[in-house]
Amino acid sequence: MVTVRFGMASDRLTRICRAGPGHVPALADLQLRTALAAYDGLFPPDAPRPTVEGLVASWSAMVADPEVSVFAVADGLDPDRAAPGLLGCVAARPDPGSPGEGEITRLYVRPDSWGRGLGRRLLDVALADRVVRGCGRAGLWVLADNHQGRAFYERLGWRLDPTRVLHGSGLRPLEVRYTRRLSHRPR
Ligand SMILES: CC(C)(COP(=O)(O)OP(=O)(O)OC[C@H]1O[C@@H](n2cnc3c(N)ncnc32)[C@H](O)[C@@H]1OP(=O)(O)O)[C@@H](O)C(=O)NCCC(=O)NCCS
């Protein structure tokens, strides 16, 4: 169990904890709400929208996979409770394309909590977990037109890999690759 306590600007106690099966409905809800707000206009109008059922299935698979780490941050004093109200979440796994490296596969902070340092802290915890698992590098894919996400990663020291792009099939837009070296204190 990894638990990190930290004080917020608002001085409310907030904790990051490893997520389990009980968090799945809240993880799906958080991703759906955040993606609909953040990715407005990034997908073609006729692209299929994520569904709660699909997100529940994928988060269930992630929390059950020992190779995957899912962390969540909840407001208040009882973050392990399986209740709605997660403020953010992150998922990391071994990079399928680069053995020995890690990959961030999801990172969402609820829009009304953007700019409070939660994204940075979630990433720190997920990358520290990859370091413990022996990774010296990490990568991630981000939508090429997700300027907010790209600015965030660049601010935190991630670098664009100009040699790699992902041309999504069908209506999925272009994605670009960011990577960074990991140290024992990934910041
Ligand atoms: C990207 C995201 C996770 C950032 O979370 P956040 O909690 O708002 O970020 P933080 O408050 O931790 O910011 C960390 C640093 O990045 C900077 N940053 C954050 N968003 C930024 C932006 N849009 N432009 C420039 N810098 C930005 C912050 O200023 C901060 O730097 P500082 O500490 O030196 O001031 C959040 O906006 C989000 O969930 N977006 C939608 C989903 C998404 O795009 N996920 C990533 C791609 S998968």
The ligand as an SDF file (V2000), in Angstrom:
LIG
                    3D

 48 50  0  0  0  0  0  0  0  0999 V2000
   -2.8470   17.6080  -17.6970 C   0  0  0  0  0  0  0  0  0  0  0  0
   -3.4020   17.5480  -16.2730 C   0  0  0  0  0  0  0  0  0  0  0  0
   -3.2600   16.1180  -15.7250 C   0  0  0  0  0  0  0  0  0  0  0  0
   -2.5990   18.5290  -15.4000 C   0  0  0  0  0  0  0  0  0  0  0  0
   -3.0270   18.3740  -14.0540 O   0  0  0  0  0  0  0  0  0  0  0  0
   -2.9420   19.5890  -13.0150 P   0  0  0  0  0  0  0  0  0  0  0  0
   -3.2480   19.0300  -11.6730 O   0  0  0  0  0  0  0  0  0  0  0  0
   -3.7780   20.7280  -13.4630 O   0  0  0  0  0  0  0  0  0  0  0  0
   -1.4040   20.0160  -13.1170 O   0  0  0  0  0  0  0  0  0  0  0  0
   -0.5150   20.6270  -11.9260 P   0  0  0  0  0  0  0  0  0  0  0  0
   -1.3210   21.6170  -11.1690 O   0  0  0  0  0  0  0  0  0  0  0  0
    0.1030   19.5150  -11.1420 O   0  0  0  0  0  0  0  0  0  0  0  0
    0.6330   21.3790  -12.7440 O   0  0  0  0  0  0  0  0  0  0  0  0
    2.0040   20.9690  -12.6940 C   0  0  0  0  0  0  0  0  0  0  0  0
    2.8190   21.9680  -13.4590 C   0  0  0  0  0  0  0  0  0  0  0  0
    2.4050   21.9930  -14.8240 O   0  0  0  0  0  0  0  0  0  0  0  0
    2.0120   23.3100  -15.1780 C   0  0  0  0  0  0  0  0  0  0  0  0
    0.8540   23.2340  -16.0750 N   0  0  0  0  0  0  0  0  0  0  0  0
   -0.3000   22.5870  -15.8650 C   0  0  0  0  0  0  0  0  0  0  0  0
   -1.1510   22.7750  -16.9080 N   0  0  0  0  0  0  0  0  0  0  0  0
   -0.4730   23.5970  -17.7510 C   0  0  0  0  0  0  0  0  0  0  0  0
   -0.8150   24.1960  -19.0020 C   0  0  0  0  0  0  0  0  0  0  0  0
   -1.9880   23.9900  -19.5780 N   0  0  0  0  0  0  0  0  0  0  0  0
    0.0930   24.9950  -19.5950 N   0  0  0  0  0  0  0  0  0  0  0  0
    1.3030   25.2200  -19.0260 C   0  0  0  0  0  0  0  0  0  0  0  0
    1.6780   24.6830  -17.8400 N   0  0  0  0  0  0  0  0  0  0  0  0
    0.7870   23.8920  -17.2250 C   0  0  0  0  0  0  0  0  0  0  0  0
    1.6330   23.9870  -13.8900 C   0  0  0  0  0  0  0  0  0  0  0  0
    1.7700   25.3930  -13.9830 O   0  0  0  0  0  0  0  0  0  0  0  0
    2.6120   23.3890  -12.9220 C   0  0  0  0  0  0  0  0  0  0  0  0
    3.8740   24.0100  -13.0120 O   0  0  0  0  0  0  0  0  0  0  0  0
    4.4520   24.8500  -11.7460 P   0  0  0  0  0  0  0  0  0  0  0  0
    4.2810   23.9500  -10.5580 O   0  0  0  0  0  0  0  0  0  0  0  0
    5.8630   25.0780  -12.0950 O   0  0  0  0  0  0  0  0  0  0  0  0
    3.5940   26.0510  -11.6860 O   0  0  0  0  0  0  0  0  0  0  0  0
   -4.9020   17.9860  -16.2170 C   0  0  0  0  0  0  0  0  0  0  0  0
   -5.0060   19.2350  -16.8510 O   0  0  0  0  0  0  0  0  0  0  0  0
   -5.8460   17.0180  -16.9050 C   0  0  0  0  0  0  0  0  0  0  0  0
   -6.3520   16.0870  -16.2800 O   0  0  0  0  0  0  0  0  0  0  0  0
   -6.1130   17.2340  -18.2170 N   0  0  0  0  0  0  0  0  0  0  0  0
   -7.0500   16.3710  -18.9520 C   0  0  0  0  0  0  0  0  0  0  0  0
   -6.5110   14.9810  -19.2040 C   0  0  0  0  0  0  0  0  0  0  0  0
   -5.1510   15.0080  -19.8810 C   0  0  0  0  0  0  0  0  0  0  0  0
   -4.9010   15.7610  -20.7990 O   0  0  0  0  0  0  0  0  0  0  0  0
   -4.2490   14.1220  -19.3890 N   0  0  0  0  0  0  0  0  0  0  0  0
   -2.8880   14.0610  -19.9150 C   0  0  0  0  0  0  0  0  0  0  0  0
   -2.8040   13.3870  -21.2200 C   0  0  0  0  0  0  0  0  0  0  0  0
   -3.1630   11.6840  -21.0840 S   0  0  0  0  0  0  0  0  0  0  0  0
  1  2  1  0
  2  3  1  0
  2  4  1  0
  2 36  1  0
  4  5  1  0
  5  6  1  0
  6  7  2  0
  6  8  1  0
  6  9  1  0
  9 10  1  0
 10 11  2  0
 10 12  1  0
 10 13  1  0
 13 14  1  0
 14 15  1  0
 15 16  1  0
 15 30  1  0
 16 17  1  0
 17 18  1  0
 17 28  1  0
 18 19  1  0
 18 27  1  0
 19 20  2  0
 20 21  1  0
 21 22  1  0
 21 27  2  0
 22 23  1  0
 22 24  2  0
 24 25  1  0
 25 26  2  0
 26 27  1  0
 28 29  1  0
 28 30  1  0
 30 31  1  0
 31 32  1  0
 32 33  2  0
 32 34  1  0
 32 35  1  0
 36 37  1  0
 36 38  1  0
 38 39  2  0
 38 40  1  0
 40 41  1  0
 41 42  1  0
 42 43  1  0
 43 44  2  0
 43 45  1  0
 45 46  1  0
 46 47  1  0
 47 48  1  0
M  END
$$$$
